[in-house]
Amino acid sequence: MLRVVFLLALAAPASAESLVATRTIRAKALIAPEDLTLVSADVPGALSDPSQAIGLEARVAIYAGKPVRPDDLGPPALVERNQLVTLVYLSGGLAISTEGRALARGGEGEEIRAMNLGSRNTVTGRIGPDGAIYVGWNG
């Protein structure tokens, strides 16, 4: 008798909620609590918890009533394209810094390319919490 009850509980439809935009959110805009609402629908790929989106930046335009997906969001940009940045090379106890120009826009933890203004070489590095681009560092 216990097995029958258990199987009936598994067969019941699951109530799922999905996160949708309450208004059109432009690309590069920070997500605020009033920009989102939960709807009683299971939208594949949509976020289900507002805390996963609030404070992040929209990478693309998200239209009102459309689901908010993880790929639509990212960390807020610390570096803008063509911005002068500090390039830092770290290796063991060695740290070398120089001036560079960001070739892309990005937020903390993202990997972007930058041009070393002294040598005119293009390097790839990860944006640190201070807005510097760390080259040759995996931490």
C-alpha positions as CSV (number, residue, x, y, z in Angstrom):
1,M,0.0,0.0,0.0
2,L,2.9,2.3,0.8
3,R,4.4,1.8,-2.7
4,V,1.1,2.9,-4.4
5,V,1.1,6.2,-2.5
6,F,4.7,6.9,-3.3
7,L,4.1,6.3,-7.0
8,L,1.1,8.6,-7.0
9,A,3.2,11.3,-5.5
10,L,5.8,11.0,-8.2
11,A,3.1,11.1,-10.9
12,A,1.7,14.4,-9.7
13,P,2.7,17.4,-11.9
14,A,5.5,19.5,-10.4
15,S,4.7,23.1,-9.7
16,A,7.5,25.2,-11.2
17,E,8.2,28.9,-11.4
18,S,10.2,30.7,-14.0
19,L,11.7,34.2,-13.9
20,V,10.5,36.7,-16.5
21,A,11.2,40.4,-17.2
22,T,8.5,42.8,-16.0
23,R,9.7,45.4,-18.5
24,T,12.2,45.6,-21.4
25,I,15.7,45.5,-20.0
26,R,18.3,47.0,-22.3
27,A,21.7,45.3,-22.8
28,K,24.3,46.6,-20.3
29,A,21.6,47.5,-17.7
30,L,21.9,46.2,-14.2
31,I,19.1,43.9,-13.1
32,A,17.0,45.3,-10.2
33,P,14.3,43.5,-8.2
34,E,11.5,45.5,-9.8
35,D,12.7,44.2,-13.3
36,L,11.7,40.6,-12.5
37,T,8.7,38.5,-11.6
38,L,8.1,34.8,-11.1
39,V,5.4,33.2,-13.2
40,S,3.8,29.7,-12.6
41,A,5.3,28.1,-15.6
42,D,8.2,25.7,-16.3
43,V,10.1,27.5,-19.0
44,P,13.1,25.4,-20.1
45,G,16.4,27.1,-19.4
46,A,14.8,30.0,-17.4
47,L,16.1,31.0,-14.0
48,S,13.8,30.2,-11.1
49,D,15.3,32.3,-8.3
50,P,15.5,36.2,-8.5
51,S,18.6,36.2,-6.4
52,Q,20.5,34.5,-9.3
53,A,19.9,37.6,-11.5
54,I,19.6,40.7,-9.2
55,G,22.8,42.8,-9.4
56,L,24.0,41.2,-12.7
57,E,24.2,42.9,-16.0
58,A,22.0,42.1,-19.0
59,R,24.2,41.0,-21.9
60,V,21.4,41.2,-24.4
61,A,18.0,43.0,-24.5
62,I,15.4,41.0,-22.5
63,Y,11.9,41.9,-23.5
64,A,8.9,42.3,-21.1
65,G,7.3,38.9,-20.4
66,K,10.2,36.9,-21.8
67,P,12.1,34.4,-19.6
68,V,15.5,35.4,-18.1
69,R,18.1,32.8,-18.9
70,P,21.6,32.5,-17.3
71,D,23.3,33.2,-20.7
72,D,21.5,36.5,-20.9
73,L,23.3,37.8,-17.8
74,G,26.9,38.4,-16.6
75,P,28.9,40.2,-14.0
76,P,28.7,44.1,-14.2
77,A,31.3,45.5,-16.5
78,L,34.4,46.9,-14.9
79,V,36.3,47.6,-18.1
80,E,34.9,49.3,-21.3
81,R,36.3,48.8,-24.8
82,N,39.2,51.2,-25.5
83,Q,39.6,52.0,-21.8
84,L,43.1,52.5,-20.5
85,V,43.8,49.7,-18.1
86,T,46.7,48.3,-16.0
87,L,48.1,45.1,-17.3
88,V,49.6,42.9,-14.6
89,Y,51.8,39.9,-15.3
90,L,52.2,37.5,-12.3
91,S,54.5,34.6,-12.1
92,G,55.6,33.2,-8.8
93,G,56.8,36.1,-6.8
94,L,57.3,38.3,-9.9
95,A,54.8,41.0,-10.7
96,I,55.2,43.3,-13.7
97,S,52.6,46.0,-14.6
98,T,52.3,48.3,-17.5
99,E,49.6,50.4,-19.3
100,G,47.3,48.8,-21.8
101,R,44.1,49.4,-23.8
102,A,41.2,47.0,-23.4
103,L,40.0,45.6,-26.7
104,A,36.7,44.4,-25.3
105,R,34.2,45.1,-22.5
106,G,34.0,42.8,-19.6
107,G,33.3,42.2,-15.9
108,E,35.3,40.6,-13.1
109,G,36.6,37.1,-13.9
110,E,36.0,37.4,-17.6
111,E,38.8,36.9,-20.1
112,I,39.4,39.7,-22.6
113,R,42.2,40.9,-25.0
114,A,44.2,44.0,-24.4
115,M,47.0,45.8,-26.2
116,N,50.2,46.6,-24.3
117,L,50.8,50.2,-25.2
118,G,54.5,49.9,-24.8
119,S,55.1,47.0,-27.1
120,R,51.9,47.1,-29.2
121,N,51.5,43.4,-28.5
122,T,48.0,41.9,-27.9
123,V,47.6,39.8,-24.8
124,T,44.8,37.9,-23.2
125,G,44.0,38.2,-19.5
126,R,41.4,37.9,-16.8
127,I,39.8,41.0,-15.3
128,G,40.4,41.3,-11.6
129,P,38.2,42.9,-9.0
130,D,40.2,46.1,-9.2
131,G,39.6,46.4,-13.0
132,A,43.2,45.5,-13.9
133,I,43.8,42.8,-16.5
134,Y,45.9,39.9,-15.1
135,V,48.0,38.1,-17.7
136,G,49.6,34.7,-17.1
137,W,47.7,34.1,-13.9
138,N,45.2,31.3,-13.4
139,G,44.0,32.3,-9.9
